[in-house]
Amino acid sequence: LASVDLGTAEGFALLAKSGITTTGVTSVTGDIGTSPITGAAMTGFGITLDPSGEFSESTLVTGKLFAADYAGPTPDMMTTAIIDMEAAYEDAAGRLNPDTVGFGFGDVNNVTLPGGLHKWYTVVTLPVGQKLYFDAQGNDDTVWIMQIAQGLNFMAGSKVVLQNGAKASNIFWQVAGVATILAGAHAEGIILCATAITTTTGASLNGRGLAQTSVTMLSTTI
């Protein structure tokens, strides 16, 4: 299964079209960006604009913050990143011939997902305190694409576990609805979301959150 090309969106830990908001002690490793919404829609970060006007910095972000209204060449860079994010979503959504359809009826409690294309017409939920395993069986090129027609929920205290060479960079969650990571839950992979990504206290994501509306976080680690 071929990987999903993120293009320039791969340079962002968080990318959104209508805003990125945090409350509490959040920690993001990597760059974040918004477009076409302006930098005013990145809230809660205590942003300091660089003298160049091309990016901002925050004590909560190990990286830079970019927005559509910053000085050139940032606006063009952000436009391209959003186009690439949307193209990646369409690529993932358009893959044909899934290996599984409706696996676990959307309940992925304590199961191991083999590499491949997995499709659900329902909400997909990892229940409270449970684990979901991705096992590459020694092949670190193994790719997973999850096509989810509704929402994705990592419930409180749930964990995604990578085994035998599985990489977060090879796990793609294509989510048509809202993606939610609740208190103390840990997710792995790249979330390509047609709507919003929401996280709550103690949630963590090892990967990227690429949302076509907003990202809203409460004391989260990315």
Secondary structure, 3 states (H helix, E strand, C coil): CCCCCCHHHHHEEEEECCEEEEECCCEEECEEEECCCCHHHEECCCCEECCCCCCEEECCEEEEEEECCCCCCHHHHHHHHHHHHHHHHHHHHHCCCCCEECHHHHECCCEEECCEEEEECCCEEECCCCEEEEECCCCCCCCEEEEECCCEEECCCCEEEEECCCCHHHEEEEECCCEEECCCCEEEEEEEECCCEEECCCCEEEEEEEECCEEEEECCEC
